[in-house]
Amino acid sequence: MYATRYSKPKNIEEAISALQAAEDGKLLAGGMTLIPTLKQRLAAPDCLIDLCAVGLSGIAEEGDALVLGAMSCHAEVESSADVQKHLPALSLLAGGIGDRQVRNCGTIGGSIANNDPAACYPAAVLALAARITTSKRTLSADDYFTGMFETALEEEEIITKISFPKTHKASYAKFGNPASRYAMVGVFIAKTDVGGLRVAITGAGQDGVFRHSGLEAALADSFDVAAIDAVDIDDSELMSDIHASADYRAHLIKEMTKLALQAIG
Ligand SMILES: Cc1cc2nc3c(=O)[nH]c(=O)nc-3n(C[C@H](O)[C@H](O)[C@H](O)COP(=O)(O)OP(=O)(O)OC[C@H]3O[C@@H](n4cnc5c(N)ncnc54)[C@H](O)[C@@H]3O)c2cc1C
């Protein structure tokens, strides 16, 4: 047993103060990753700072963008009429995450803060050239993801919202792990005014989510399933683990790209 304090700040300033006052404080969002980490003694923070009352929920339209509060849980994103209308691919992605409990507790902010290499949201954030606003600044998706479980977030920096461009030209296809539903390979294709044509891949890269330049170039030439067969997927930097070899993941990348493309139509 070790002692841990629980803090429930009412606004972002109080949350930052609580982080600064703690020796090793941890922000708590949905707890879907953090609580198992604590149970396994992989982390032992002296203070848990719960973000549930800080006011980071809510989904709103802001001009050409959809803005999701960091504490929006996956079930809210899935069922949001605004997301279904303006960014249906994101609603479908959220509805395919984990199980009902995970979708009702896990949050988009927690997901991209954690940046699990098999998580779904990082692919959407990168492909849609989303912008991540924190308590300190706004970051582009390109600058935000820096490696497996690594992001540009600094100490005492809290994600407050994520801003996505509205588009119907987007689609996500995932080959999920049959037990957890995490992506063994997930491919998000998007065409937006801000980011152009992008193909972002999760579940496969040794450094976490990444864009595939070969697939992007092929689809820029011809936005057609036939264009994908000619693309070489180099497996030398793909993950190999008990779930799938790098070679198999390379195969899945092509297949998931085809499925995602067919869904865009
Ligand atoms: C059984 C299971 C299946 C899952 N399947 C999938 C899946 O198919 N696809 C998928 O994408 N994900 C999946 N997940 C992950 C899940 O969806 C959550 O997104 C993830 O666990 C983290 O979100 P959370 O809100 O629970 O964060 P927490 O566990 O509370 O926090 C995770 C980390 O993020 C930090 N953090 C949280 N919020 C913020 C913030 N606003 N600013 C800065 N740092 C913050 C915390 O301090 C902590 O370090 C699965 C999880 C489980 C347990």
The ligand as a Tripos MOL2 file, in Angstrom:
@<TRIPOS>MOLECULE
LIG
   53    58     1     0     0
SMALL
NO_CHARGES

@<TRIPOS>ATOM
      1 C1        -10.1230   -2.7630  -22.3830 C.3       1 LIG1
      2 C2         -9.7160   -1.4940  -23.0980 C.ar      1 LIG1
      3 C3         -9.9090   -1.4090  -24.4680 C.ar      1 LIG1
      4 C4         -9.5480   -0.2530  -25.1600 C.ar      1 LIG1
      5 N1         -9.7210   -0.2240  -26.5000 N.ar      1 LIG1
      6 C5         -9.3510    0.8760  -27.1910 C.ar      1 LIG1
      7 C6         -9.5460    0.9630  -28.5940 C.ar      1 LIG1
      8 O1        -10.0860    0.0690  -29.2580 O.2       1 LIG1
      9 N2         -9.1280    2.1070  -29.2200 N.ar      1 LIG1
     10 C7         -8.6010    3.1670  -28.5290 C.ar      1 LIG1
     11 O2         -8.2710    4.1790  -29.1320 O.2       1 LIG1
     12 N3         -8.4350    3.1210  -27.2030 N.ar      1 LIG1
     13 C8         -8.8110    2.0170  -26.5090 C.ar      1 LIG1
     14 N4         -8.6480    1.9950  -25.1680 N.ar      1 LIG1
     15 C9         -8.1330    3.2160  -24.4740 C.3       1 LIG1
     16 C10        -9.2780    4.0840  -23.9290 C.3       1 LIG1
     17 O3        -10.1580    4.3560  -24.9520 O.3       1 LIG1
     18 C11        -8.8680    5.4650  -23.3290 C.3       1 LIG1
     19 O4         -8.8410    6.4490  -24.3220 O.3       1 LIG1
     20 C12        -7.5520    5.4960  -22.7150 C.3       1 LIG1
     21 O5         -7.5450    4.4520  -21.7720 O.3       1 LIG1
     22 C13        -7.1880    6.8230  -22.0050 C.3       1 LIG1
     23 O6         -8.2700    7.6790  -21.7620 O.3       1 LIG1
     24 P1         -8.7740    8.0260  -20.3060 P.3       1 LIG1
     25 O7         -9.7180    9.1660  -20.4550 O.co2     1 LIG1
     26 O8         -9.2770    6.8200  -19.6160 O.co2     1 LIG1
     27 O9         -7.4380    8.5930  -19.6010 O.3       1 LIG1
     28 P2         -6.7580    8.2440  -18.2060 P.3       1 LIG1
     29 O10        -6.5280    6.7750  -18.0890 O.co2     1 LIG1
     30 O11        -7.4740    8.8950  -17.0860 O.co2     1 LIG1
     31 O12        -5.3790    9.0060  -18.4170 O.3       1 LIG1
     32 C14        -4.4110    8.5180  -19.3440 C.3       1 LIG1
     33 C15        -3.1730    9.4390  -19.3040 C.3       1 LIG1
     34 O13        -3.4760   10.7030  -19.8820 O.3       1 LIG1
     35 C16        -3.2560   11.7740  -18.9460 C.3       1 LIG1
     36 N5         -4.3360   12.7440  -19.2000 N.ar      1 LIG1
     37 C17        -5.6600   12.4850  -19.1830 C.ar      1 LIG1
     38 N6         -6.3520   13.5770  -19.5460 N.ar      1 LIG1
     39 C18        -5.4370   14.5560  -19.7950 C.ar      1 LIG1
     40 C19        -5.5350   15.9100  -20.2260 C.ar      1 LIG1
     41 N7         -6.7270   16.4970  -20.4910 N.pl3     1 LIG1
     42 N8         -4.3910   16.6270  -20.3910 N.ar      1 LIG1
     43 C20        -3.1850   16.0580  -20.1550 C.ar      1 LIG1
     44 N9         -3.0240   14.7610  -19.7450 N.ar      1 LIG1
     45 C21        -4.1520   14.0240  -19.5720 C.ar      1 LIG1
     46 C22        -3.3140   11.1060  -17.5770 C.3       1 LIG1
     47 O14        -2.5770   11.8230  -16.6030 O.3       1 LIG1
     48 C23        -2.6920    9.7470  -17.8790 C.3       1 LIG1
     49 O15        -1.2920    9.8500  -17.8990 O.3       1 LIG1
     50 C24        -9.0080    0.8640  -24.4560 C.ar      1 LIG1
     51 C25        -8.8450    0.7810  -23.0670 C.ar      1 LIG1
     52 C26        -9.1860   -0.3720  -22.3830 C.ar      1 LIG1
     53 C27        -9.0020   -0.4240  -20.8910 C.3       1 LIG1
@<TRIPOS>BOND
     1     1     2 1
     2     2     3 ar
     3     2    52 ar
     4     3     4 ar
     5     4     5 ar
     6     4    50 ar
     7     5     6 ar
     8     6     7 ar
     9     6    13 1
    10     7     8 2
    11     7     9 ar
    12     9    10 ar
    13    10    11 2
    14    10    12 ar
    15    12    13 ar
    16    13    14 ar
    17    14    15 1
    18    14    50 ar
    19    15    16 1
    20    16    17 1
    21    16    18 1
    22    18    19 1
    23    18    20 1
    24    20    21 1
    25    20    22 1
    26    22    23 1
    27    23    24 1
    28    24    25 2
    29    24    26 1
    30    24    27 1
    31    27    28 1
    32    28    29 2
    33    28    30 1
    34    28    31 1
    35    31    32 1
    36    32    33 1
    37    33    34 1
    38    33    48 1
    39    34    35 1
    40    35    36 1
    41    35    46 1
    42    36    37 ar
    43    36    45 ar
    44    37    38 ar
    45    38    39 ar
    46    39    40 ar
    47    39    45 ar
    48    40    41 1
    49    40    42 ar
    50    42    43 ar
    51    43    44 ar
    52    44    45 ar
    53    46    47 1
    54    46    48 1
    55    48    49 1
    56    50    51 ar
    57    51    52 ar
    58    52    53 1
@<TRIPOS>SUBSTRUCTURE
     1 LIG1         1 GROUP 0 **** ****
